[in-house]
Amino acid sequence: MQDWSFEELLARGAVENIIVKAEFLTRLKRGDKIKIYVGYDATSPHLHIGHMIALRVLRWFQLHGHPVIFLIGDGTGLVGDPSGRSKKREMLAPAIVKKNIATYKLQAGKILDFKTKRNPARVLRNSQWLLKMSLGEMLGLMSQITVQRLLERDMFQERLNKGDALYYVETLYPLLQGYDSVAMKVDAELGGSDQFFNMMVGRDLVREYLGKEKFVLTAPLVPGVDGETMSKTRGNTIDLDAPPFEMFDKAMQLKDNLIPLYTRLLTDTPTDQLPQIERDAARDPLAAKERLAFALVAALHSEKDAHAAQQEFRRVRRGGEMPAEMPMATLTRAQFADGKLSAVDLLTLTTPPMLGSRGEAKRMIEQAGAQFFQGVKIDQMDARWSVEELNGKVIQIGKRRFFKIAVK
């Protein structure tokens, strides 16, 4: 990536749109230093490969000597970004926000360099200015935009047209995000294409407060591994802090048609090799996907970890063997009220629970989706086992989830 020109970054699709493109490219070619940032709200403890695309673009700017900022939205995260949501996002408690952001710098540090003495990436939190704003400052901010401008947003229009609730605090979010650009005095903001409205509000605020233009760069939104909209609730993301085997395994679940896209946006595969990747993905998608999975684990962990994850994948997924590591699911002897434990209780009472609810457990039993590893299927509601029959056994749920039972 270090040797790539910005034009190559554009050609690979890592940047979809630039406001204002001609002037931005002129300043780059002139050698001007562009202070640029990307920010993520604290809505989850995990960053994922959807975030990785913009982080890789930010890394390009860092490598080429531009001041870069990784902004943690612990102030905006309290409100919650309404982008792409048909219903109100619940406001987060400060304790949850604090817990979510605990490892953000560590995760982003897999891509950005915060330690180098030469142009280190900076980490800032927008609570530093947003939570310190006085009422007068907030009113001054609110006076910079009209209600009509805020309601131009497509998602707000959709809700109003449907008669769905639109909360006032949600309409303030673009102003709060936009003010980040003012507080940090940046030249450019980088974000997903779903952030375009918020970033353009920030462009207006920079012009009003600082009397200068702000460039807006959008990165593409890619589908999750199942081809659907990438979402933590769908479980179709690859988390940046996932262990090597889990990361490799999740990458191997990628839809075949997405292999070229993921390779182009998430790896340093030379641009002139990308046409061959497309041919390989069409001819032998399994091998192409394995190369992609290896590249992701190597980039986010190490080549040693990638080799180990690849071998574990082949041993477990193709060879049908037991994983070397798996979560421990703990039971207590007190849970065996009459000396035995039912199938539903087995799947829901462990710590952590193997399944989230008794209803889910019953459906799993009816579908024979759980079993003792290479043993008896758990397909009878009235099945019961003693401590001795369960302690130390491995339960397999579906094709990919394994738990080792421990009774204490």
PyMOL commands that set and color helices and strands:
alter all, ss='L'
color gray80, all
select helices_A, chain A and resi 6-11+21-30+49-63+76-79+94-108+127-130+135-142+147-150+154-162+168-184+193-210+244-251+256-266+271-283+285-300+303-318+333-335+343-348+358-366+387-390
alter helices_A, ss='H'
color red, helices_A
select strands_A, chain A and resi 17-19+36-41+68-73+122-125+188-192+215-219+328-331+340-342+370-372+384-386+394-397+401-407
alter strands_A, ss='S'
color yellow, strands_A
deselect
rebuild
show_as cartoon
